[in-house]
């Protein structure tokens, strides 16, 4: 099996409208703006770019581990690679699978191992009606150490 970085490379080309066998030239690379910290994905000129500076267009769908059968929801992640998506929006919250930082990290790593960028949304506060609920989010977070692409 190819590693996650190779899978992301193929999906980056797919997201840009190229076949996985295509190659992008140096002229397709956008430099990270000096005022944008970090080493991963970044936004410039209204577009999203991967760590290497290639435009990244999201091709994916929503997936939840909060509702329905938890085992089937988690097992489904291993099938997403077959669809050719390059990203999946996943939601976490205060019930279902993914309520602890350890569970969330494990689920995110499952997506990454399939070469899929997880776009995480935490419903713990976004379902609420009070701005103070946003202050509860850090207790559910962890520091990601898995490099994504480039």
Secondary structure as the mmCIF struct_conf table of DSSP 4:
data_model
#
loop_
_struct_conf.conf_type_id
_struct_conf.id
_struct_conf.beg_label_comp_id
_struct_conf.beg_label_asym_id
_struct_conf.beg_label_seq_id
_struct_conf.end_label_comp_id
_struct_conf.end_label_asym_id
_struct_conf.end_label_seq_id
HELX_RH_AL_P HELX_RH_AL_P1 UNK A 4 UNK A 15
TURN_TY1_P TURN_TY1_P1 UNK A 16 UNK A 17
TURN_TY1_P TURN_TY1_P2 UNK A 20 UNK A 21
HELX_RH_3T_P HELX_RH_3T_P1 UNK A 26 UNK A 28
HELX_LH_PP_P HELX_LH_PP_P1 UNK A 31 UNK A 33
TURN_TY1_P TURN_TY1_P3 UNK A 34 UNK A 35
BEND BEND1 UNK A 38 UNK A 40
STRN STRN1 UNK A 42 UNK A 44
TURN_TY1_P TURN_TY1_P4 UNK A 45 UNK A 46
STRN STRN2 UNK A 47 UNK A 49
TURN_TY1_P TURN_TY1_P5 UNK A 51 UNK A 52
BEND BEND2 UNK A 53 UNK A 53
STRN STRN3 UNK A 55 UNK A 55
STRN STRN4 UNK A 60 UNK A 64
BEND BEND3 UNK A 65 UNK A 68
HELX_RH_AL_P HELX_RH_AL_P2 UNK A 70 UNK A 76
HELX_RH_3T_P HELX_RH_3T_P2 UNK A 77 UNK A 83
TURN_TY1_P TURN_TY1_P6 UNK A 84 UNK A 84
BEND BEND4 UNK A 86 UNK A 86
STRN STRN5 UNK A 87 UNK A 92
BEND BEND5 UNK A 94 UNK A 97
BEND BEND6 UNK A 100 UNK A 100
HELX_RH_AL_P HELX_RH_AL_P3 UNK A 101 UNK A 113
TURN_TY1_P TURN_TY1_P7 UNK A 114 UNK A 115
STRN STRN6 UNK A 117 UNK A 122
HELX_RH_AL_P HELX_RH_AL_P4 UNK A 123 UNK A 126
TURN_TY1_P TURN_TY1_P8 UNK A 127 UNK A 127
BEND BEND7 UNK A 128 UNK A 129
HELX_RH_3T_P HELX_RH_3T_P3 UNK A 131 UNK A 140
#
